[in-house]
Amino acid sequence: MLSFTRRISLPTVDIYLLARSKFSVSRHVPFCTSRLNNFCDSTTEKEDFTIKPQTIQGKANNVNIGLELVGGIKQDDVNQVVKDFFGRPELYSVAEENGLNEHILQSTKVSFKKLCTDVDSLSSDLHVMLSDLINGQGHVLDLLPYFLQHASLIFPHLKYREELSKIGDLTEPSQSYPLARSIKRKIIFHYGPTNSGKTYNALKRFLSAKRAVYCAPLKMLAFQTFTTANKNGVPCDLLTGEDIRRVLEDDNEADHISCTVEMVNTNKTYDVAVIDEIQMLKDYQRGYAWTRAFFGIAANEIHLCGEESALNFIEKAAARLGEECEVIKYKRLTKLIFESNALEKFENIRNGDCIICFSKKDIYTVTVQLDKLGIKYAIIYGTLPPGTKRAQAEIFNDPDSGCNVLIATDAIGLGMNLNIRRIIFYSVTKNVRSEAFKGSEIKRVPLSVSHALQIAGRAGRFRSQYEQGYVTTFKKSDLPILKSILSNTPEQVNQAGLSPTAEQIETFSYYLPNLSLSDILSVFMSVTSVDESSFFICDIHTLKRVGDLIKHIQLPIQVAYTFASAPVNLYSLMAQTLLVKFARMFSLNQKITVEFMKNFLVWPMKKPQTLSHLVHLEEAFDCLDIYLWLANRYPNIFVDQDEVRKLQSQLDKFILDGLDDIIRASNKKEEKSEMPLLPYEEDLLEHSISVMEAKERNSMRKKNRGSGDVDSVT
C-alpha cells in the first residue's frame, strides 16, 4: 500500500557514501555549464600535492650537555660540515629509499641546516657529533640518522610510510567490496547512441525484479525513475544527497530504490542493479562513484547503460573479476539527420528547435533576437533549481503552450525527456574553467565527441511528435567542424576514477593526528598506489580547497572530510561563508535551525527583478541544498530539514516566476548596476583579497630570492 512520500534522515549506510555524495552538483561549474561539468571531459589541470613541513616546537630551558662535554663549536665550521654532508651522493640514494621525494628532501635540507647552525639550541648528541666531525673524527655520513630523524619530525608520515602505503593502496579497488565479490554476478552491458532504448530496456528489468536499485547520473533522472516506478505500482524510494523519500507507510525501505550513483549502498544485496551512463567512469570529478558502483554493488545482475566507448574497459574488468559479461548493442530508434545548411538567421527558427549555448552571453544574445521576432521560448541551464528545470521542460513539451522553442545549455545532455525536433549548436566550443589552485582561468575549448553526440542525440524522440531528429549549427563556419566531430567515435574509456574513502582518511589521521585534512590528502596522494593502466585518482584538490576553508575549526577528521565533500560552489562567496558558519556551529554543538538560514539569506526573498538578483537567488537555493545535504548526515545538528525544504520550494517558485520577466526586461533595457554586496560578501571578499595579496607578496619574495548536403548521422 502506497502512501504520501515522506522525507527522513539518512539511514546507517557504509561510511564511504556518507562523505563522497556529490552526485549532480559539481562544485566548480560556471553559470553556463551543466552540473555534470562537461560530462566526461577531463580538462582540469593536475594539482600539485605538495606536503607541507611541520613546525617543530623548541624545548624551553634546554640544557646542552654536549657543550659541557666537548666545548663550543663555531657556526662556520658547522656550515662546512653540513655542506660536505649535502655533497655526498649516498645521502640522495638513502633519502630516496626512505621515501624522501625531491620536495621533501629539499625542505629537509633547508630545515636540517637551520637546525645544525643554530649552535646554541642543539641537542646534546648532535652537538657532540658535529664537534667530532669538525675535529676530523668519524665520517660525515654519520649525520644520516640525524637527517632522517629530522625528516620524520617535519614530515611525520615518513615514520609510518609502510603502514600508510598499505592503507592507501588502490591497485585492486574491486577487493574493497567483499560482499560483491562473494556473489556470482552477471554483467549486462546495454550500449548504443541516445534514443536507442538501452536504458528503457534495463529499467524494465529493474521494475520486474523483486529487489532492485537504479543508479542515476543526475537527481532529475533519479526522481524521474522514482516517479515512474510508483506510477506503475512498484513501490520505490528516492535517495539523493539532499532528498530521501520513503513510500511505505511504516517508513521501511522499499524493495526498489532510485538513487544518485554516489548514494548506492554497497552493503546490501539486490537482485538487479542498473547503473546509467557507465562511461562516466572516466569523469575527472565524479568517476569514482561509477567505479565504486560497478565494482561494489552486490547484485545478481548488473545492468550497465552507456556509450560503446566503455565496452572494452567493462569486458576486461569483468574478465578480471571472473564474471559473465553479456553485451547488447542498440541502434537509434529514430533517424538523426545532419542538415546541409546552417541556420544563420533567427528567422529560420521553427517549432521544436533547441538552441544550445555554451556561455551566459550567448544565452542572452539568443533571447534578445527571439524576443525581437516575438518567438516564445523556454530556458534550461545548469544552475536552475530542479523544479524550475522540470517546469520549463513541461512548458516546452506541451504543444498547446505556445512556447515551442528551447534555449538550453549542455544541462539537457543526459536523460531529460524533451520533444526536440532539431538541435542547433550556437557554437562548437565551450568555456571550461581551470581548477588549479592558483586561479580560475576560463579557457575556450572544442566540444568533445562524447559531449557533442550526447547533445545532438537529444533531437528526435521515439513515439513523440518529432520522431526524426535534425542537427545543425547557427554559424555556417561551424557546420563542417561539427560534422567532423560527430563523424568520429567517442574517446575510449581507458581508465576509471578512484578516490580515497572516508575510512582511509580517518585511518591516516590516526597515524597523523596533527595534520589538517588538506595535508592528509597530500600525504595520501604521495603514498597511494594505483594501476595507472586502468585507473586514475579523481579530483582531490577541490576537497583540499574546501577543507582549507574550515581547517581553523576544530572538527573530527571524518566530519571535516564530510563537510569538505558537501556540494559547495567554490566560486560562490555565499556558499563558502555558509559552510564556514556551519562548521563553526557544528564544532560548538549548536543546533542549526531554519531561523538561522532565514537570517543568513535575509529572508523573505522576493521574485528576482534583475539578472544579478536571479543569480543571487540561485546561489541561495544552492545554500539550502548544502543544509539539506548535511542534514541527511547530521540530523541532530541540522534540525529543521522539513522547514528548510519549504523555503527551498518557495525559492524555486520565485526563480520560476521571475525567469521569463527578467530575461525579457533585460533584453529591453540593459542593467545599469549590479546588486550591492551583502555584508557577508564584503567580509569574505575582504578576506579573499587579503589572502591573495599575501600569496602575491610571498610569490614575489620567492622570485626575488631566485633571481641573481543532408547526411545521416546514424
C-alpha positions as CSV (number, residue, x, y, z in Angstrom):
1,M,0.0,0.0,0.0
2,L,1.5,3.3,-1.1
3,S,1.2,6.5,1.0
4,F,2.3,10.0,0.6
5,T,6.1,10.2,0.4
6,R,7.9,11.3,3.5
7,R,11.5,12.6,3.8
8,I,13.6,11.1,6.5
9,S,17.2,11.3,7.7
10,L,19.9,9.2,6.1
11,P,19.9,5.6,7.3
12,T,23.0,4.0,8.5
13,V,25.0,3.0,5.4
14,D,28.6,2.5,4.7
15,I,30.9,5.3,5.7
16,Y,32.1,5.9,2.2
17,L,28.8,7.1,0.8
18,L,28.2,9.3,3.8
19,A,31.1,11.6,2.7
20,R,31.6,11.5,-1.0
21,S,28.0,12.1,-2.2
22,K,28.3,15.0,-4.5
23,F,26.0,13.4,-7.2
24,S,24.7,16.1,-9.6
25,V,26.3,19.1,-8.0
26,S,29.6,20.0,-9.5
27,R,31.2,22.5,-7.1
28,H,33.1,24.4,-9.6
29,V,30.9,25.0,-12.7
30,P,30.3,28.4,-14.1
31,F,26.7,29.6,-14.7
32,C,26.5,28.4,-18.3
33,T,27.6,24.8,-17.9
34,S,25.9,21.6,-16.9
35,R,26.3,20.3,-13.3
36,L,27.9,17.2,-14.8
37,N,30.8,19.5,-15.6
38,N,31.5,18.7,-19.2
39,F,30.2,15.1,-19.0
40,C,33.4,13.0,-19.3
41,D,35.8,15.8,-20.3
42,S,39.0,15.7,-18.2
43,T,40.3,19.1,-19.0
44,T,41.2,20.0,-15.4
45,E,44.8,20.9,-14.6
46,K,46.6,18.5,-12.3
47,E,47.1,19.6,-8.8
48,D,50.5,19.8,-7.1
49,F,50.0,17.8,-3.9
50,T,53.0,19.3,-2.0
51,I,53.2,18.1,1.6
52,K,54.0,21.0,3.9
53,P,56.7,20.5,6.6
54,Q,55.5,20.7,10.1
55,T,56.9,23.3,12.6
56,I,58.9,21.9,15.4
57,Q,58.5,23.5,18.8
58,G,61.8,24.1,20.6
59,K,62.2,22.9,24.2
60,A,62.2,25.5,26.8
61,N,65.2,25.8,29.2
62,N,67.1,23.1,27.3
63,V,70.5,22.4,28.9
64,N,73.1,21.5,26.3
65,I,75.1,18.8,28.0
66,G,77.1,18.4,24.8
67,L,78.5,21.9,25.3
68,E,79.8,20.9,28.7
69,L,81.3,17.6,27.3
70,V,83.1,18.8,24.2
71,G,83.0,22.6,24.3
72,G,81.6,25.1,21.9
73,I,81.6,24.8,18.1
74,K,81.7,27.6,15.5
75,Q,78.8,28.2,13.1
76,D,81.2,28.5,10.1
77,D,82.7,25.1,10.9
78,V,79.2,23.6,11.2
79,N,78.3,25.1,7.8
80,Q,81.3,23.4,6.2
81,V,80.4,20.0,7.7
82,V,76.8,20.4,6.5
83,K,78.0,21.4,3.1
84,D,80.2,18.3,2.9
85,F,77.3,16.1,4.0
86,F,74.9,17.6,1.4
87,G,77.6,16.9,-1.3
88,R,77.7,13.1,-0.6
89,P,75.7,11.1,-3.3
90,E,74.9,8.5,-0.6
91,L,72.6,11.0,1.0
92,Y,70.4,11.1,-2.0
93,S,70.2,7.4,-2.6
94,V,69.3,6.7,1.1
95,A,66.8,9.5,1.1
96,E,65.1,8.0,-1.9
97,E,65.0,4.6,-0.3
98,N,63.3,6.2,2.7
99,G,60.5,8.0,0.8
100,L,62.0,11.5,0.5
101,N,61.0,12.8,-2.8
102,E,62.6,15.9,-4.3
103,H,60.3,18.3,-2.4
104,I,60.7,16.6,0.9
105,L,64.4,16.2,0.5
106,Q,64.9,19.9,-0.3
107,S,62.7,21.0,2.5
108,T,64.5,18.7,5.0
109,K,67.9,20.0,3.8
110,V,66.9,23.6,4.5
111,S,65.4,22.8,7.9
112,F,68.3,20.5,8.9
113,K,70.9,23.1,8.0
114,K,69.0,25.6,10.1
115,L,68.9,23.1,13.0
116,C,72.6,22.5,12.8
117,T,73.7,26.0,12.5
118,D,71.7,27.2,15.5
119,V,74.6,26.0,17.7
120,D,73.1,27.4,20.9
121,S,70.0,25.2,20.6
122,L,71.5,21.9,19.5
123,S,70.6,18.6,21.2
124,S,73.4,17.2,23.2
125,D,74.1,14.2,20.9
126,L,74.0,16.3,17.7
127,H,76.3,18.8,19.3
128,V,78.8,16.1,20.1
129,M,78.5,14.6,16.6
130,L,79.2,17.9,14.9
131,S,82.1,18.6,17.2
132,D,83.7,15.2,16.3
133,L,83.2,15.8,12.6
134,I,84.7,19.3,12.8
135,N,87.7,17.7,14.6
136,G,88.2,15.0,12.0
137,Q,86.7,12.2,13.9
138,G,84.1,9.9,12.3
139,H,82.6,10.2,8.9
140,V,80.3,12.9,7.6
141,L,77.7,10.3,6.7
142,D,77.3,9.7,10.4
143,L,74.9,12.5,10.1
144,L,72.5,10.4,8.1
145,P,70.5,9.0,11.1
146,Y,70.0,12.6,12.4
147,F,69.0,13.8,9.0
148,L,66.4,11.0,8.5
149,Q,65.1,11.5,12.1
150,H,64.7,15.2,11.4
151,A,62.9,14.5,8.2
152,S,60.4,12.3,10.0
153,L,59.8,15.1,12.5
154,I,58.9,17.7,10.0
155,F,57.2,15.1,7.7
156,P,55.7,12.7,10.2
157,H,54.2,10.5,7.6
158,L,57.7,9.2,6.9
159,K,57.6,7.3,10.2
160,Y,54.6,5.3,9.0
161,R,55.3,5.2,5.3
162,E,54.9,1.4,5.0
163,E,51.7,1.3,7.0
164,L,50.2,4.3,5.2
165,S,51.2,2.8,1.8
166,K,49.2,-0.3,2.6
167,I,46.2,1.7,3.8
168,G,46.3,3.9,0.7
169,D,46.8,1.0,-1.7
170,L,44.3,1.4,-4.6
171,T,45.8,-1.1,-7.0
172,E,42.9,-3.6,-6.6
173,P,39.8,-1.5,-6.0
174,S,37.5,-4.4,-6.6
175,Q,38.8,-6.1,-3.5
176,S,37.4,-3.3,-1.3
177,Y,33.9,-4.9,-1.7
178,P,33.9,-8.4,-0.2
179,L,30.1,-8.7,-0.3
180,A,30.0,-8.1,-4.1
181,R,33.0,-10.5,-4.5
182,S,31.0,-13.2,-2.6
183,I,28.2,-13.1,-5.2
184,K,28.3,-14.6,-8.7
185,R,27.4,-11.5,-10.6
186,K,26.3,-11.3,-14.3
187,I,27.2,-8.1,-16.1
188,I,24.8,-7.0,-18.9
189,F,26.1,-4.0,-20.9
190,H,23.4,-2.1,-22.9
191,Y,25.3,0.2,-25.2
192,G,24.2,2.4,-28.1
193,P,23.6,6.0,-29.0
194,T,21.0,8.3,-27.4
195,N,17.3,7.5,-28.1
196,S,18.1,3.8,-28.7
197,G,16.1,2.3,-25.8
198,K,19.1,1.0,-23.9
199,T,18.1,2.5,-20.5
200,Y,14.4,1.8,-21.2
201,N,15.1,-1.9,-21.5
202,A,17.3,-2.0,-18.5
203,L,14.7,-0.3,-16.4
204,K,12.1,-2.9,-17.5
205,R,14.3,-5.4,-15.7
206,F,14.6,-3.1,-12.7
207,L,10.8,-2.8,-12.4
208,S,10.2,-6.6,-12.8
209,A,12.9,-7.6,-10.2
210,K,12.0,-8.4,-6.6
211,R,14.7,-6.2,-5.2
212,A,16.5,-3.6,-7.3
213,V,18.4,-0.4,-7.4
214,Y,18.7,2.2,-10.1
215,C,21.8,4.5,-10.1
216,A,21.3,7.8,-11.9
217,P,23.8,10.3,-13.0
218,L,21.5,13.2,-12.0
219,K,19.0,14.0,-9.3
220,M,16.4,14.7,-12.0
221,L,16.8,11.2,-13.5
222,A,16.7,9.6,-10.1
223,F,13.4,11.5,-9.5
224,Q,12.1,10.5,-12.9
225,T,12.6,6.8,-12.3
226,F,11.3,7.1,-8.7
227,T,8.1,8.7,-10.1
228,T,7.7,6.2,-13.0
229,A,8.1,3.2,-10.7
230,N,5.5,4.4,-8.3
231,K,3.1,5.3,-11.0
232,N,3.4,1.8,-12.3
233,G,2.5,0.3,-8.9
234,V,6.1,-0.6,-8.0
235,P,6.9,1.0,-4.5
236,C,10.2,2.8,-5.0
237,D,12.2,5.0,-2.6
238,L,14.2,8.0,-3.7
239,L,17.7,8.5,-2.3
240,T,19.8,11.5,-3.3
241,G,22.3,13.6,-1.2
242,E,19.7,16.1,-0.2
243,D,16.4,14.2,-0.6
244,I,15.3,10.9,0.9
245,R,11.7,9.8,0.4
246,R,10.1,6.6,1.7
247,V,6.9,5.4,0.2
248,L,5.8,2.6,2.5
249,E,3.5,3.5,5.4
250,D,5.8,2.1,8.1
251,D,8.9,4.0,6.8
252,N,10.6,0.8,6.0
253,E,12.9,0.7,2.9
254,A,11.1,-0.3,-0.3
255,D,12.4,-3.1,-2.3
256,H,13.2,-0.7,-5.2
257,I,15.4,2.3,-4.8
258,S,16.2,5.1,-7.3
259,C,19.3,6.9,-6.3
260,T,22.1,9.1,-7.5
261,V,25.1,6.9,-8.2
262,E,27.1,8.2,-5.2
263,M,24.3,7.2,-2.8
264,V,24.1,3.5,-3.7
265,N,24.6,1.2,-0.7
266,T,27.3,-1.4,-1.3
267,N,26.5,-3.2,2.0
268,K,23.1,-4.5,0.8
269,T,22.2,-7.2,-1.7
270,Y,19.9,-6.8,-4.7
271,D,18.6,-9.0,-7.5
272,V,19.1,-6.3,-10.1
273,A,21.1,-3.1,-10.3
274,V,21.1,-0.6,-13.2
275,I,24.0,1.8,-13.5
276,D,23.2,4.5,-16.0
277,E,25.8,6.4,-18.1
278,I,28.6,4.0,-17.3
279,Q,31.1,5.9,-19.5
280,M,31.2,8.4,-16.7
281,L,33.8,6.1,-15.1
282,K,36.3,8.4,-16.8
283,D,34.9,11.6,-15.4
284,Y,37.6,13.6,-13.5
285,Q,35.2,14.9,-10.9
286,R,32.8,12.0,-10.3
287,G,34.2,9.0,-12.0
288,Y,35.0,7.3,-8.6
289,A,31.2,7.0,-8.0
290,W,30.7,4.9,-11.1
291,T,33.8,2.8,-10.4
292,R,32.5,2.2,-6.8
293,A,29.1,1.2,-8.1
294,F,30.4,-1.1,-10.8
295,F,32.8,-3.0,-8.5
296,G,30.8,-2.6,-5.3
297,I,27.1,-3.3,-5.9
298,A,26.2,-6.8,-4.6
299,A,23.5,-7.8,-7.2
300,N,22.9,-10.9,-9.2
301,E,22.5,-8.8,-12.3
302,I,24.4,-5.6,-13.0
303,H,22.9,-3.8,-16.0
304,L,25.2,-1.1,-17.4
305,C,23.9,1.5,-19.8
306,G,26.1,3.9,-21.8
307,E,28.3,4.5,-24.7
308,E,30.2,2.0,-26.7
309,S,33.4,3.8,-25.6
310,A,33.2,1.9,-22.3
311,L,32.8,-1.6,-23.8
312,N,36.5,-2.5,-23.8
313,F,37.0,-1.4,-20.2
314,I,33.9,-3.3,-19.0
315,E,34.7,-6.5,-20.8
316,K,38.3,-6.5,-19.4
317,A,37.1,-5.7,-15.9
318,A,34.5,-8.5,-16.0
319,A,37.1,-11.0,-17.2
320,R,39.5,-10.0,-14.4
321,L,36.7,-10.5,-11.9
322,G,35.7,-13.8,-13.4
323,E,32.2,-12.5,-14.0
324,E,30.0,-13.3,-17.0
325,C,29.5,-10.3,-19.3
326,E,26.7,-10.1,-21.9
327,V,26.7,-7.3,-24.4
328,I,23.6,-5.9,-26.0
329,K,24.1,-3.4,-28.8
330,Y,21.3,-0.9,-29.6
331,K,20.6,1.1,-32.7
332,R,18.9,4.5,-32.6
333,L,15.1,4.2,-32.8
334,T,14.7,7.4,-34.8
335,K,16.8,8.8,-37.6
336,L,19.1,11.7,-36.9
337,I,19.9,13.9,-39.9
338,F,22.8,16.3,-40.1
339,E,21.5,19.2,-42.1
340,S,23.5,20.6,-45.1
341,N,22.8,24.2,-44.2
342,A,23.4,26.2,-41.0
343,L,20.6,28.2,-39.5
344,E,22.4,31.6,-39.9
345,K,19.2,33.7,-39.2
346,F,16.9,33.5,-36.2
347,E,14.0,34.0,-38.7
348,N,14.7,30.3,-39.7
349,I,13.7,29.1,-36.2
350,R,10.9,26.5,-36.2
351,N,8.8,24.8,-33.6
352,G,10.7,22.1,-31.8
353,D,14.0,23.8,-32.2
354,C,16.5,23.8,-29.4
355,I,19.4,26.2,-29.5
356,I,22.4,25.0,-27.5
357,C,24.5,27.7,-25.9
358,F,27.8,27.4,-24.0
359,S,28.1,30.8,-22.4
360,K,25.9,33.1,-20.4
361,K,26.5,35.8,-23.0
362,D,25.2,33.6,-25.8
363,I,22.1,32.7,-23.9
364,Y,21.1,36.3,-23.6
365,T,22.2,37.1,-27.2
366,V,19.8,34.5,-28.4
367,T,16.9,35.6,-26.1
368,V,17.2,39.2,-27.4
369,Q,16.9,38.0,-31.0
370,L,13.9,35.7,-30.3
371,D,12.2,38.5,-28.4
372,K,12.5,40.8,-31.3
373,L,10.8,38.2,-33.5
374,G,8.1,37.6,-31.0
375,I,9.1,33.9,-30.5
376,K,8.2,32.4,-27.2
377,Y,10.8,30.1,-25.6
378,A,11.7,28.1,-22.6
379,I,15.2,28.2,-20.9
380,I,17.1,25.4,-19.2
381,Y,20.6,25.8,-17.8
382,G,22.7,24.0,-15.2
383,T,22.3,26.2,-12.2
384,L,18.5,26.5,-12.3
385,P,16.8,24.6,-9.5
386,P,15.4,21.1,-10.5
387,G,11.8,22.3,-10.1
388,T,12.4,25.2,-12.5
389,K,14.1,22.9,-15.0
390,R,11.1,20.5,-14.9
391,A,8.6,23.3,-15.3
392,Q,10.5,24.8,-18.2
393,A,10.7,21.3,-19.8
394,E,7.0,20.8,-19.4
395,I,6.2,24.1,-21.0
396,F,8.4,23.3,-24.0
397,N,7.0,19.8,-24.3
398,D,3.4,21.0,-24.2
399,P,2.3,21.6,-27.9
400,D,-0.5,23.8,-26.7
401,S,1.7,26.1,-24.6
402,G,2.7,28.4,-27.4
403,C,6.3,28.0,-26.2
404,N,7.8,25.6,-28.7
405,V,11.4,26.7,-28.8
406,L,14.1,25.9,-26.2
407,I,17.2,27.7,-25.3
408,A,19.5,25.4,-23.3
409,T,23.0,24.6,-22.2
410,D,24.5,21.1,-22.1
411,A,22.3,20.6,-19.0
412,I,20.0,18.8,-21.3
413,G,22.7,16.4,-22.4
414,L,21.9,13.5,-20.2
415,G,18.5,11.9,-19.9
416,M,16.0,14.8,-19.9
417,N,12.8,13.9,-21.8
418,L,12.4,16.7,-24.3
419,N,10.4,16.8,-27.5
420,I,13.1,18.3,-29.6
421,R,12.9,18.3,-33.4
422,R,16.2,20.0,-34.2
423,I,19.3,20.7,-32.2
424,I,21.1,23.9,-33.2
425,F,24.6,24.4,-31.9
426,Y,25.1,28.1,-31.4
427,S,28.8,27.4,-31.1
428,V,31.1,24.4,-31.2
429,T,33.4,25.5,-28.4
430,K,32.7,25.9,-24.7
431,N,34.1,27.6,-21.7
432,V,36.0,25.3,-19.3
433,R,37.2,26.6,-16.0
434,S,40.7,25.6,-14.8
435,E,40.6,24.0,-11.4
436,A,44.1,24.8,-10.4
437,F,44.8,26.3,-7.0
438,K,46.4,29.3,-8.5
439,G,43.3,30.7,-10.1
440,S,40.1,30.1,-12.0
441,E,41.2,30.8,-15.6
442,I,38.4,30.1,-18.2
443,K,39.5,28.5,-21.4
444,R,37.6,28.1,-24.7
445,V,37.9,24.5,-25.9
446,P,36.3,22.5,-28.7
447,L,33.5,20.1,-27.9
448,S,34.5,16.5,-27.3
449,V,33.0,13.8,-29.5
450,S,31.2,12.3,-26.5
451,H,29.8,15.6,-25.4
452,A,28.6,16.6,-28.9
453,L,27.0,13.2,-29.5
454,Q,25.1,13.4,-26.2
455,I,23.6,16.7,-27.1
456,A,22.9,16.1,-30.8
457,G,21.2,12.8,-29.9
458,R,18.5,14.7,-28.0
459,A,16.9,15.6,-31.3
460,G,14.1,13.3,-32.4
461,R,12.4,11.2,-29.7
462,F,10.8,7.8,-30.2
463,R,7.0,8.0,-30.0
464,S,6.9,11.8,-29.8
465,Q,5.7,14.4,-32.3
466,Y,9.2,14.6,-33.7
467,E,10.4,11.1,-34.3
468,Q,13.0,12.2,-36.8
469,G,15.7,14.5,-35.5
470,Y,17.9,17.1,-37.1
471,V,21.2,18.7,-36.2
472,T,22.8,21.8,-37.5
473,T,24.8,24.9,-36.3
474,F,23.9,28.5,-36.2
475,K,27.1,29.7,-37.9
476,K,27.9,28.5,-41.4
477,S,31.6,28.2,-40.5
478,D,30.8,25.8,-37.6
479,L,28.9,23.4,-39.8
480,P,32.0,21.4,-41.1
481,I,33.6,21.4,-37.7
482,L,30.5,19.9,-36.0
483,K,30.2,17.4,-38.9
484,S,33.8,16.3,-38.3
485,I,33.2,16.0,-34.6
486,L,30.0,13.9,-35.0
487,S,31.6,11.6,-37.6
488,N,34.1,10.4,-35.0
489,T,33.6,7.8,-32.3
490,P,33.7,8.8,-28.6
491,E,37.0,8.7,-26.8
492,Q,37.6,5.2,-25.3
493,V,37.4,4.7,-21.6
494,N,40.8,3.5,-20.7
495,Q,40.9,4.4,-17.0
496,A,38.3,4.6,-14.3
497,G,38.3,7.1,-11.5
498,L,39.1,6.3,-7.9
499,S,39.0,8.3,-4.7
500,P,40.1,7.8,-1.1
501,T,37.4,6.7,1.2
502,A,36.4,8.4,4.5
503,E,37.7,5.3,6.3
504,Q,41.1,5.7,4.7
505,I,41.3,9.3,5.6
506,E,40.3,8.6,9.1
507,T,42.9,5.9,9.5
508,F,45.6,8.3,8.1
509,S,44.5,10.8,10.7
510,Y,45.1,8.2,13.4
511,Y,48.7,8.0,12.4
512,L,49.0,11.7,11.7
513,P,46.8,13.4,14.4
514,N,48.3,16.9,14.0
515,L,47.8,17.1,10.2
516,S,44.9,19.0,8.7
517,L,42.6,17.4,6.1
518,S,44.4,19.1,3.3
519,D,47.7,17.9,4.5
520,I,46.4,14.3,5.0
521,L,45.1,14.4,1.4
522,S,48.5,15.4,0.2
523,V,50.1,12.6,2.1
524,F,47.6,10.2,0.7
525,M,48.5,11.3,-2.8
526,S,52.2,10.8,-2.1
527,V,51.9,7.2,-0.8
528,T,48.9,5.7,-2.7
529,S,49.5,3.1,-5.4
530,V,47.3,3.0,-8.5
531,D,47.3,0.8,-11.5
532,E,47.6,3.6,-13.9
533,S,46.9,1.4,-16.9
534,S,43.3,1.1,-15.7
535,F,42.7,3.8,-13.0
536,F,43.3,7.3,-12.0
537,I,42.7,9.4,-8.9
538,C,39.7,11.7,-9.3
539,D,39.5,15.4,-8.2
540,I,41.1,15.7,-4.8
541,H,42.2,19.3,-4.9
542,T,38.6,20.5,-4.6
543,L,38.4,18.6,-1.3
544,K,41.6,20.3,-0.3
545,R,40.3,23.7,-1.1
546,V,37.0,23.3,0.8
547,G,39.0,21.7,3.6
548,D,41.2,24.7,3.8
549,L,38.1,26.9,4.4
550,I,37.4,25.1,7.6
551,K,40.9,23.9,8.7
552,H,41.0,26.5,11.5
553,I,37.9,25.0,13.1
554,Q,38.3,22.0,15.5
555,L,36.4,19.1,13.8
556,P,37.0,15.4,13.9
557,I,38.7,14.4,10.7
558,Q,35.8,12.4,9.4
559,V,33.4,15.3,10.0
560,A,35.9,17.6,8.2
561,Y,36.0,15.2,5.3
562,T,32.2,15.1,5.1
563,F,32.0,18.9,5.2
564,A,34.6,19.1,2.5
565,S,32.6,16.7,0.4
566,A,29.4,18.9,0.6
567,P,28.1,20.4,-2.7
568,V,29.8,23.8,-2.2
569,N,30.3,26.0,-5.2
570,L,33.8,27.3,-4.7
571,Y,33.0,30.4,-6.9
572,S,30.2,31.4,-4.6
573,L,31.1,33.7,-1.7
574,M,27.7,33.0,-0.1
575,A,28.2,29.2,-0.2
576,Q,31.8,29.4,1.2
577,T,30.7,31.7,4.0
578,L,27.8,29.5,4.9
579,L,30.0,26.4,5.1
580,V,32.4,28.1,7.5
581,K,29.5,29.1,9.7
582,F,28.1,25.6,9.6
583,A,31.4,24.1,10.6
584,R,31.9,26.6,13.5
585,M,28.4,25.9,14.9
586,F,28.9,22.2,14.5
587,S,32.2,22.4,16.4
588,L,30.2,24.1,19.3
589,N,27.4,21.5,19.1
590,Q,24.9,24.3,18.3
591,K,21.6,23.4,16.6
592,I,21.4,25.0,13.1
593,T,17.8,26.0,12.6
594,V,15.5,27.4,9.8
595,E,15.7,30.8,11.6
596,F,19.5,30.8,11.2
597,M,19.0,30.1,7.5
598,K,16.4,32.9,7.2
599,N,18.8,35.4,8.8
600,F,21.7,34.3,6.7
601,L,19.7,34.6,3.5
602,V,18.0,37.8,4.6
603,W,14.5,36.2,4.3
604,P,11.9,36.8,3.0
605,M,13.2,36.8,-0.5
606,K,11.3,38.3,-3.4
607,K,10.8,37.4,-7.1
608,P,14.0,38.4,-8.9
609,Q,13.9,41.6,-10.9
610,T,17.4,41.6,-12.4
611,L,19.8,39.1,-13.8
612,S,22.2,39.6,-10.9
613,H,19.3,39.1,-8.5
614,L,18.4,35.9,-10.3
615,V,21.9,34.6,-9.9
616,H,21.8,35.6,-6.2
617,L,18.7,33.5,-5.7
618,E,20.2,30.5,-7.5
619,E,23.1,30.7,-5.1
620,A,20.7,30.9,-2.2
621,F,19.0,27.8,-3.5
622,D,22.3,26.0,-3.5
623,C,22.9,27.1,0.1
624,L,19.7,25.5,1.1
625,D,20.9,22.4,-0.8
626,I,24.0,22.4,1.4
627,Y,21.9,22.5,4.5
628,L,19.7,19.6,3.4
629,W,22.8,17.6,2.3
630,L,24.4,18.0,5.7
631,A,21.0,17.4,7.5
632,N,20.8,13.9,5.9
633,R,24.2,13.2,7.6
634,Y,23.9,15.1,10.9
635,P,20.1,15.4,11.6
636,N,20.8,16.2,15.3
637,I,22.6,19.4,14.3
638,F,20.7,20.4,11.2
639,V,17.3,20.0,12.9
640,D,14.8,21.8,10.6
641,Q,15.1,19.8,7.4
642,D,11.4,20.0,6.5
643,E,11.1,23.7,7.2
644,V,14.3,24.4,5.1
645,R,12.8,22.4,2.3
646,K,9.7,24.6,2.4
647,L,12.0,27.6,2.0
648,Q,13.6,25.9,-1.0
649,S,10.2,25.3,-2.6
650,Q,9.3,29.0,-2.2
651,L,12.6,30.0,-3.7
652,D,12.2,27.6,-6.6
653,K,8.8,29.3,-7.3
654,F,10.4,32.8,-7.1
655,I,13.0,31.8,-9.6
656,L,10.5,30.2,-12.0
657,D,8.1,33.1,-11.8
658,G,10.8,35.7,-12.3
659,L,12.8,33.9,-15.0
660,D,10.8,35.0,-18.1
661,D,10.2,38.5,-16.8
662,I,13.9,39.1,-16.1
663,I,15.1,37.8,-19.5
664,R,12.6,40.0,-21.4
665,A,13.1,43.0,-19.2
666,S,16.9,42.7,-19.6
667,N,16.5,42.5,-23.3
668,K,14.6,45.8,-23.4
669,K,17.0,47.6,-21.1
670,E,20.5,46.6,-20.2
671,E,21.2,46.5,-16.5
672,K,22.9,49.6,-15.3
673,S,24.1,48.3,-12.0
674,E,24.7,45.1,-10.2
675,M,23.4,44.1,-6.8
676,P,25.4,45.6,-3.9
677,L,27.5,43.2,-1.9
678,L,25.7,41.8,1.1
679,P,27.6,42.1,4.5
680,Y,28.9,38.5,4.4
681,E,30.1,39.1,0.9
682,E,32.0,42.2,1.9
683,D,33.7,40.3,4.8
684,L,34.7,37.3,2.7
685,L,35.8,39.4,-0.2
686,E,38.0,41.5,2.0
687,H,39.4,38.3,3.5
688,S,39.9,36.8,0.0
689,I,41.7,39.9,-1.2
690,S,44.0,39.8,1.9
691,V,44.8,36.2,1.2
692,M,45.5,36.8,-2.5
693,E,47.7,39.8,-1.6
694,A,49.7,37.8,0.9
695,K,50.2,35.0,-1.6
696,E,51.3,37.5,-4.2
697,R,53.8,39.1,-1.8
698,N,55.1,35.6,-0.9
699,S,55.5,34.8,-4.6
700,M,57.4,38.0,-5.2
701,R,59.8,37.2,-2.3
702,K,60.4,33.7,-3.8
703,K,61.1,35.2,-7.2
704,N,63.5,37.8,-5.8
705,R,65.4,35.1,-3.9
706,G,65.7,33.1,-7.0
707,S,66.6,35.9,-9.4
708,G,70.6,36.9,-9.3
709,D,24.3,18.0,-48.5
710,V,21.8,16.0,-46.0
711,D,23.8,13.5,-44.2
712,S,22.6,10.8,-41.8
713,V,24.4,10.8,-38.6
714,T,23.3,7.3,-37.8
